[in-house]
Amino acid sequence: MKWCENDLHPDHPCSLAQLVFLTQYCNSISTCILTLISDEEQGYDLDLFCIPKHYAADLERVYIPHGLIMDRTERLARDIMKDMGGHHIVALCVLKGGYKFFADLLDYIKALNRNNDRSIPMTVDFIRLKSYQNDQSTGDIKVIGGDDLSTLTGKNVLIVEVFDIIDTGKTMKTLLELLKQYNPKMVKVARYIVGFEVPDKFVVGYALDYNEYFRDLNHICVISETGKEKYKA
């Protein structure tokens, strides 16, 4: 775990050149908590894990096991409780990639609510942003769906998303600019950030997709060239 206090504006993500995986909980301009895995990490053989047979030939390696994801998410829930435990919040899930992280994070928060003296009254809402085709960002951020966001006015908002650093923060910048129009009292972000320094690597699983496939994987895995070709749009 590492504390990062340098540029956290969406246009300037932390230490991106050396990251292959991180989790962060932060507001849009201040401190965040990071879990780092080095560029030298090779991941794990597929044979060590339960992988759906229909994806067996489409993946190279398991990069982040599901157990590690869940352990980090539990710690993240504790951080949120510590920081926001006295305030009613609206948890805003960014679909589609954020849905598993969102569900798991809220499960841990609910467990903490049941077993601690402090608890968070919480309501939920959903919004979808789309910017990828195949393994490339189109650069065009589309906002799809979502209920009436005017209900966020004056509220404490927790954005929950999965963010790929190849996108360089454009998706989050778009969302923050959208929410700003509704004058929320406070906005904080809980993110799973997954990416590679090497541009020919692309990760899938834990709701991260390649043209809508692989969302049903529990682990985060490296997609193979065979998989890219098979599921190419």
C-alpha positions as CSV (number, residue, x, y, z in Angstrom):
1,M,0.0,0.0,0.0
2,K,1.2,3.5,-0.8
3,W,-0.1,7.0,-0.2
4,C,0.0,9.2,-3.2
5,E,-0.5,12.9,-2.9
6,N,0.6,14.1,-6.3
7,D,-1.7,15.2,-9.1
8,L,-5.0,13.3,-8.8
9,H,-7.0,15.4,-11.2
10,P,-8.5,13.0,-13.8
11,D,-6.1,14.4,-16.4
12,H,-3.1,13.5,-14.3
13,P,-3.5,10.0,-12.8
14,C,-0.9,8.8,-10.3
15,S,2.3,7.0,-11.4
16,L,0.6,5.6,-14.5
17,A,3.9,4.7,-16.3
18,Q,4.8,2.1,-13.8
19,L,1.3,0.7,-12.9
20,V,-0.2,-2.5,-14.0
21,F,-2.8,-2.6,-11.3
22,L,-4.0,-0.4,-8.5
23,T,-7.1,0.3,-6.4
24,Q,-7.8,3.8,-5.2
25,Y,-10.2,5.6,-2.9
26,C,-10.0,9.3,-3.2
27,N,-11.7,12.5,-3.9
28,S,-11.0,14.0,-7.3
29,I,-8.2,16.3,-6.2
30,S,-6.6,14.9,-3.0
31,T,-5.1,11.8,-1.4
32,C,-5.6,8.2,-2.4
33,I,-4.6,4.8,-1.2
34,L,-2.9,2.6,-3.7
35,T,-2.1,-1.1,-4.0
36,L,0.6,-1.7,-6.6
37,I,1.8,-4.7,-8.5
38,S,5.1,-4.2,-10.3
39,D,5.7,-4.4,-14.1
40,E,7.8,-7.5,-13.5
41,E,4.8,-9.5,-12.1
42,Q,4.2,-12.4,-14.5
43,G,0.8,-13.6,-13.1
44,Y,-0.2,-17.2,-12.7
45,D,-0.8,-20.2,-14.9
46,L,-4.4,-20.7,-15.9
47,D,-4.2,-24.4,-14.8
48,L,-4.0,-23.2,-11.1
49,F,-7.5,-21.6,-11.3
50,C,-11.1,-22.5,-12.3
51,I,-11.5,-20.9,-15.7
52,P,-14.6,-21.3,-17.8
53,K,-13.9,-23.9,-20.6
54,H,-15.2,-21.6,-23.3
55,Y,-12.4,-19.1,-22.5
56,A,-9.6,-21.6,-22.0
57,A,-7.9,-20.8,-25.3
58,D,-8.6,-17.1,-25.2
59,L,-6.5,-16.2,-22.2
60,E,-2.7,-16.1,-21.5
61,R,-2.5,-15.9,-17.7
62,V,-4.4,-15.0,-14.6
63,Y,-3.0,-11.6,-13.6
64,I,-5.0,-10.7,-10.4
65,P,-6.7,-13.6,-8.6
66,H,-10.2,-13.0,-7.3
67,G,-9.1,-13.5,-3.7
68,L,-6.7,-10.5,-4.0
69,I,-9.5,-8.4,-5.5
70,M,-11.9,-9.3,-2.7
71,D,-9.3,-8.7,0.1
72,R,-8.5,-5.2,-1.3
73,T,-12.2,-4.4,-1.7
74,E,-12.9,-5.3,1.9
75,R,-10.1,-2.9,3.0
76,L,-11.5,-0.2,0.7
77,A,-14.9,-0.6,2.4
78,R,-13.3,0.0,5.8
79,D,-11.6,3.1,4.5
80,I,-15.0,4.4,3.2
81,M,-16.7,3.7,6.5
82,K,-13.9,5.5,8.4
83,D,-14.1,8.6,6.1
84,M,-17.8,8.8,5.4
85,G,-19.4,6.8,8.2
86,G,-21.3,9.8,9.6
87,H,-23.0,10.9,6.3
88,H,-25.8,9.6,4.2
89,I,-24.3,8.9,0.7
90,V,-25.5,8.1,-2.8
91,A,-23.4,5.3,-4.3
92,L,-23.3,5.8,-8.1
93,C,-22.3,2.7,-10.1
94,V,-20.6,3.3,-13.4
95,L,-21.9,0.5,-15.7
96,K,-21.0,-1.9,-17.2
97,G,-17.5,-2.5,-16.0
98,G,-18.1,-1.3,-12.4
99,Y,-21.0,-3.6,-11.5
100,K,-19.1,-6.4,-9.9
101,F,-16.8,-4.1,-7.9
102,F,-19.9,-2.1,-6.9
103,A,-21.8,-5.1,-5.7
104,D,-18.8,-6.5,-3.8
105,L,-17.9,-3.2,-2.2
106,L,-21.5,-2.6,-1.1
107,D,-21.7,-6.1,0.4
108,Y,-18.6,-5.3,2.5
109,I,-20.1,-1.9,3.5
110,K,-23.4,-3.6,4.5
111,A,-21.5,-6.1,6.6
112,L,-19.6,-3.3,8.4
113,N,-22.9,-1.5,8.9
114,R,-24.3,-4.6,10.7
115,N,-21.3,-5.2,12.9
116,N,-20.1,-1.7,13.9
117,D,-21.4,1.1,16.0
118,R,-21.0,3.5,13.1
119,S,-23.0,2.9,9.9
120,I,-23.7,4.6,6.6
121,P,-27.3,5.3,5.4
122,M,-26.9,4.6,1.6
123,T,-28.9,4.8,-1.5
124,V,-27.8,3.7,-5.0
125,D,-28.0,4.9,-8.6
126,F,-26.5,3.8,-11.9
127,I,-25.0,5.4,-15.0
128,R,-23.3,3.9,-18.1
129,L,-20.3,5.4,-19.9
130,K,-18.9,3.8,-23.0
131,S,-15.5,4.5,-24.8
132,Y,-14.0,1.2,-26.0
133,Q,-14.2,-0.9,-29.2
134,N,-12.0,-3.9,-29.3
135,D,-8.9,-3.0,-27.1
136,Q,-8.8,0.7,-28.1
137,S,-10.4,3.7,-26.7
138,T,-12.5,5.6,-29.3
139,G,-11.9,8.9,-27.5
140,D,-15.6,9.5,-27.7
141,I,-17.2,9.2,-24.2
142,K,-20.9,8.3,-24.4
143,V,-23.2,8.7,-21.5
144,I,-26.0,6.1,-21.7
145,G,-29.0,5.7,-19.4
146,G,-29.1,6.8,-15.8
147,D,-32.0,8.1,-13.7
148,D,-32.7,11.7,-12.9
149,L,-29.3,12.9,-11.6
150,S,-30.9,16.0,-10.2
151,T,-31.5,13.9,-7.1
152,L,-27.8,14.2,-6.4
153,T,-28.1,17.9,-5.6
154,G,-26.7,18.6,-2.2
155,K,-25.9,14.9,-1.6
156,N,-22.6,13.1,-0.7
157,V,-21.8,11.0,-3.8
158,L,-19.6,8.0,-3.9
159,I,-18.7,7.1,-7.5
160,V,-17.8,3.4,-8.0
161,E,-16.1,2.4,-11.2
162,V,-13.6,0.3,-13.0
163,F,-11.2,2.5,-14.9
164,D,-8.6,1.5,-17.6
165,I,-5.5,3.7,-17.5
166,I,-5.3,3.5,-21.3
167,D,-8.2,5.9,-21.3
168,T,-6.0,8.5,-19.4
169,G,-8.8,9.8,-17.3
170,K,-11.2,11.0,-20.0
171,T,-14.1,8.9,-18.8
172,M,-13.8,10.2,-15.2
173,K,-13.4,13.7,-16.3
174,T,-16.6,13.5,-18.4
175,L,-18.5,12.0,-15.5
176,L,-17.2,14.6,-13.0
177,E,-18.1,17.4,-15.3
178,L,-21.6,15.9,-15.7
179,L,-22.1,15.6,-12.0
180,K,-20.9,19.2,-11.3
181,Q,-24.0,20.4,-13.1
182,Y,-26.2,19.0,-10.3
183,N,-24.2,20.6,-7.4
184,P,-23.6,17.6,-5.2
185,K,-22.3,18.5,-1.7
186,M,-19.3,16.1,-2.0
187,V,-18.0,13.7,-4.6
188,K,-15.6,10.9,-3.9
189,V,-14.4,8.1,-6.1
190,A,-13.8,4.4,-5.4
191,R,-12.0,2.9,-8.4
192,Y,-10.5,-0.3,-9.6
193,I,-7.8,0.9,-12.1
194,V,-6.3,-1.8,-14.3
195,G,-3.9,-1.2,-17.1
196,F,-0.6,-2.1,-18.7
197,E,2.5,-0.1,-19.6
198,V,3.0,-2.3,-22.6
199,P,0.3,-1.4,-25.2
200,D,-0.1,-4.9,-26.6
201,K,-1.4,-6.2,-23.3
202,F,-5.1,-6.0,-22.5
203,V,-6.8,-7.4,-19.3
204,V,-10.3,-8.8,-19.0
205,G,-12.4,-10.3,-16.2
206,Y,-14.1,-9.2,-13.0
207,A,-16.6,-7.3,-15.2
208,L,-13.8,-5.9,-17.5
209,D,-14.8,-6.8,-21.0
210,Y,-13.5,-7.2,-24.6
211,N,-16.5,-6.3,-26.8
212,E,-18.8,-7.4,-23.9
213,Y,-17.2,-10.8,-23.5
214,F,-15.2,-12.0,-20.4
215,R,-17.3,-10.1,-17.9
216,D,-18.2,-13.5,-16.3
217,L,-14.6,-14.2,-15.3
218,N,-13.9,-13.9,-11.5
219,H,-10.2,-13.3,-12.0
220,I,-8.5,-10.5,-14.0
221,C,-6.7,-12.2,-16.9
222,V,-4.5,-11.3,-19.9
223,I,-6.4,-11.9,-23.1
224,S,-4.5,-13.8,-25.8
225,E,-4.2,-12.8,-29.4
226,T,-6.5,-15.7,-30.2
227,G,-9.1,-14.3,-27.9
228,K,-8.8,-10.8,-29.4
229,E,-9.3,-12.2,-32.9
230,K,-12.2,-14.5,-31.8
231,Y,-14.2,-11.8,-30.2
232,K,-13.2,-8.9,-32.4
233,A,-16.1,-6.6,-33.3
